[in-house]
Structures are given as C-alpha cells and as structure tokens.
Amino acid sequence: LEIMKDSRIGTYGVKALFLTVIIKIGAIASLSAYTSSSLGVLLLLLASSASSRAAGVALLALLPPASETGSARDAGSPPIISLILALFIGLVTSLICLAIGLGFSAMLAGIAGAIIGGGFVGWLANRQIGGATGDVAGTCQQGAEIGMLIAALIALGV
C-alpha cells in the first residue's frame, strides 16, 4: 500500500504497462490474421472494453477499501444501482458484440475469460492487501480485458 502512494512509476509499473500493450497488440494481430473481417476485430475490442469497465466497478463494490486512510475509503463503494447498471451494460454489450462478431463459442469463452481475469485480480488484492484501491480497480479492468481477448482467441482456435 505504501508503494502505491508513490506517484512515480517504477520498474514494475513500466514492465506491466509494456506487457499489457504487447498482449493486446498480439491479440489484435492474431485475430486480424485469423479473420478477414475488420468488424470481428472491432467488435471484440468493444466487447472487451465494455466488460472490463464493469469488472472494475464490481471490484470496487465487492471489496472493502484496502486502507483506512486512502482515497478508496473516502470515495466509498459504488451504489448497488451503479453496480447493476455497469454489469448489465457491460454484459449485454459484450454478449451482442461477441455473438455477432465471432460466434457463440467465442462469446462464452470471452465472458468466462473476463470473469477469470478480473476475478483473479480481485482475489489477489483481497489476499495480499486486504481490499481494493484505485490502482487495483485499474488492474482488474486490464485483467478482465486481457482475459476476454485471450479466451475468445483460444475458443476460435487462433
């Protein structure tokens, strides 16, 4: 928690950003090579963005703040209606985009991948620091997005 209060980005932060960008570029390139449809690529990106934002909101709603003095504690937990709307919009957008763009198996795998990716980050944060912070919510969002991209590609056999 002390390290997260430091506004300077460290070596691990740079490595995480670099790895995240490389994974996303690789997923997009792989799907582009697999299908000639730009629409499928665009819809997968839209689906992963929508579901991952909902995962970040869910994390903040479900986990307690990691610190008694941090910004997450001051901001409080999102209201239940915000959680329901975020999950509904993220899930419906993802289901429609994946079903249209890539098919049923990629849709199911993508949703499962987003849940696993975001859920793992939430589990790890709860275990290691005892709750959520803004940094953890951002990490959850990225984990869910990457999880969906990779799982959808695996379901397509890419």
PyMOL commands that set and color helices and strands:
alter all, ss='L'
color gray80, all
select helices_A, chain A and resi 3-5+11-34+38-62+71-75+80-101+104-129+134-156
alter helices_A, ss='H'
color red, helices_A
deselect
rebuild
show_as cartoon
